[in-house]
Amino acid sequence: MSEPRIVPRPLEDWDEEVRDALSVLSTGKSNSTVGAQPPVVTPPQPRSVPNIIAIYAWHPELSRSWLTFSNHLRDSTLNERDRELLTLGTSWLRRGEYEWAQHTGMGRAAGLSDDEIEAVKIGSSATIWSPMDAVLLRAVEEICQDRYVSDATWAELATYFDRKQMMDVVFLIGAYDMHCMVFNTFGLQLEPGMQGF
């Protein structure tokens, strides 16, 4: 979509409700130790606000809940490389160009090679993948196609991941599937310098 349906909310229009809602954005792993201080949260700075955050600013109530859930996905039981592989696989299949553009760099930082990122476009059948990587991408393919993980794929996932991790696999794929649908429907535009498909 060449024109946004929902434009980013201008920063000068952000009120205290918006800033409070966006303050739930976590800057990294939270310390879950009982009695520990909450993580330091830095609201987005004026010149570095991604388009999606500025779109979320139109709906503070929704944003607070969604971003709280997003914090869990980012700091889930899965390691960073697995999360990025799942995110890229979902973004590719669901034509989520904004997520693809954001997460290719994050994937590299998490340890995915350029060849692996390119192989995401082929999917689970690419010969580059380890058996564990292949089954993660197969879970993406099945959820995106059938809205369900097959018994065979579930059983293979269970050889690598525990119950909580498998729950996080499904929720992460589902969340990024929804992201792609929402962002495509809103007409979310890439920021300058982002490289899409």
Legacy VTK file of the C-alpha trace (Angstrom):
# vtk DataFile Version 3.0
C-alpha trace
ASCII
DATASET POLYDATA
POINTS 197 float
0.000 0.000 0.000
1.634 3.226 -1.130
-0.433 5.493 1.120
-1.096 4.991 4.833
-4.674 4.496 5.984
-3.658 5.515 9.475
-0.886 8.078 9.574
1.541 8.284 12.508
0.195 10.573 15.237
2.208 13.814 15.296
4.436 14.075 18.347
3.052 17.493 19.243
-0.340 15.775 19.648
0.907 13.249 22.207
-0.620 13.860 25.618
0.098 12.379 29.015
-2.233 9.431 28.341
-0.225 8.498 25.234
3.129 8.862 26.976
1.897 6.827 29.941
0.609 4.033 27.672
3.856 3.884 25.706
5.914 3.851 28.913
5.278 0.095 29.150
7.835 -0.396 26.357
10.599 -2.442 27.920
14.217 -1.706 27.100
15.314 -5.302 27.602
15.096 -8.333 29.853
13.251 -7.544 33.035
14.544 -8.740 36.375
11.932 -11.165 37.684
13.545 -11.611 41.115
11.053 -11.063 43.934
11.510 -7.583 45.389
13.663 -6.433 42.470
13.336 -2.946 41.073
11.207 -2.712 37.913
13.127 -2.281 34.660
14.016 1.234 33.639
11.692 2.291 30.853
12.638 5.044 28.451
9.752 6.419 26.392
10.523 6.888 22.703
12.515 10.043 22.020
11.040 12.597 19.598
13.420 12.041 16.691
13.560 8.249 16.976
9.904 7.265 17.059
9.142 4.405 14.635
6.022 4.837 12.539
4.313 1.938 14.281
4.760 3.498 17.731
3.337 6.763 16.423
0.352 4.822 15.059
-0.119 3.050 18.395
-0.251 6.540 19.930
-3.739 6.984 18.461
-5.100 4.257 20.785
-3.414 4.364 24.210
-5.638 1.738 25.867
-4.953 -0.832 23.149
-1.269 0.070 23.019
-0.686 -0.423 26.738
-2.090 -3.966 26.627
-0.484 -4.954 23.334
2.958 -3.584 24.200
2.892 -5.364 27.561
2.307 -8.643 25.694
4.998 -7.695 23.155
7.466 -7.274 26.020
6.869 -10.914 26.939
7.401 -12.068 23.364
10.693 -10.201 23.179
11.896 -11.630 26.495
10.246 -15.066 26.281
11.637 -18.506 27.092
12.994 -18.784 23.537
16.491 -17.634 22.730
16.931 -14.558 20.581
17.992 -16.411 17.441
14.961 -18.716 17.540
12.624 -15.754 18.097
14.082 -13.909 15.115
13.911 -16.992 12.892
10.218 -17.437 13.750
9.528 -13.729 13.252
11.237 -13.600 9.866
9.505 -16.783 8.711
6.102 -15.401 9.683
6.847 -11.976 8.192
7.877 -13.509 4.876
4.855 -15.791 4.566
2.396 -13.128 5.685
3.942 -10.429 3.471
4.801 -8.291 6.486
7.328 -5.989 4.860
7.642 -3.666 7.859
8.395 -6.568 10.203
10.772 -8.092 7.662
12.633 -4.787 7.378
12.872 -4.429 11.148
13.828 -7.994 11.914
16.447 -8.750 9.263
18.902 -6.575 11.182
17.740 -7.990 14.493
18.146 -11.495 13.079
21.733 -10.776 12.064
22.437 -9.392 15.531
20.983 -12.610 17.004
23.310 -14.793 14.939
21.446 -15.505 11.700
23.709 -15.294 8.666
22.771 -13.498 5.450
22.469 -16.920 3.780
20.070 -18.078 6.489
17.972 -14.928 6.188
17.787 -15.487 2.426
16.852 -19.155 3.043
13.870 -18.065 5.150
12.273 -17.196 1.801
12.586 -20.855 0.740
11.284 -22.128 4.060
11.806 -25.270 6.088
12.937 -27.305 3.071
16.104 -25.231 2.519
19.166 -27.427 3.001
20.913 -24.819 5.154
18.771 -25.529 8.213
19.579 -27.725 11.159
16.749 -30.112 12.074
15.714 -27.771 14.916
15.634 -24.688 12.662
13.700 -26.632 10.036
11.008 -27.705 12.498
10.624 -24.132 13.772
10.044 -22.942 10.214
7.702 -25.856 9.569
5.624 -24.707 12.574
5.483 -21.237 11.004
4.378 -22.692 7.661
1.675 -24.849 9.221
0.244 -22.086 11.386
0.264 -19.603 8.512
-1.354 -22.108 6.147
-3.568 -24.292 8.337
-3.856 -22.238 11.554
-2.612 -25.355 13.352
0.592 -27.277 14.110
0.433 -30.908 12.958
0.982 -33.787 15.379
4.252 -34.724 13.659
5.656 -31.198 13.877
4.477 -30.821 17.477
6.195 -34.080 18.446
9.426 -32.978 16.782
9.295 -29.567 18.469
8.973 -31.404 21.789
12.361 -33.033 21.228
13.997 -29.576 21.357
11.731 -27.406 23.488
9.905 -27.668 26.797
6.207 -26.905 27.287
6.642 -23.185 28.009
8.921 -22.763 25.024
6.420 -24.513 22.758
3.672 -22.209 24.012
5.919 -19.246 23.258
6.578 -20.600 19.741
2.849 -20.657 18.985
2.113 -17.277 20.566
5.046 -15.621 18.813
4.007 -16.914 15.383
0.410 -15.882 16.041
1.406 -12.427 17.253
3.571 -11.679 14.232
0.902 -13.097 11.927
-1.449 -10.529 13.477
1.201 -7.793 13.257
1.530 -8.376 9.529
-2.225 -8.281 9.002
-2.634 -5.110 11.072
0.320 -3.265 9.553
-0.661 -4.164 5.993
-4.260 -3.115 6.641
-3.205 0.205 8.210
-0.824 0.881 5.312
2.163 1.200 7.645
5.029 2.768 5.712
8.706 1.896 6.054
10.871 4.537 7.658
13.688 6.111 5.642
16.630 3.712 5.408
14.583 0.563 6.054
15.100 -2.120 3.410
11.923 -4.013 2.589
11.394 -7.087 0.444
LINES 1 198
197 0 1 2 3 4 5 6 7 8 9 10 11 12 13 14 15 16 17 18 19 20 21 22 23 24 25 26 27 28 29 30 31 32 33 34 35 36 37 38 39 40 41 42 43 44 45 46 47 48 49 50 51 52 53 54 55 56 57 58 59 60 61 62 63 64 65 66 67 68 69 70 71 72 73 74 75 76 77 78 79 80 81 82 83 84 85 86 87 88 89 90 91 92 93 94 95 96 97 98 99 100 101 102 103 104 105 106 107 108 109 110 111 112 113 114 115 116 117 118 119 120 121 122 123 124 125 126 127 128 129 130 131 132 133 134 135 136 137 138 139 140 141 142 143 144 145 146 147 148 149 150 151 152 153 154 155 156 157 158 159 160 161 162 163 164 165 166 167 168 169 170 171 172 173 174 175 176 177 178 179 180 181 182 183 184 185 186 187 188 189 190 191 192 193 194 195 196
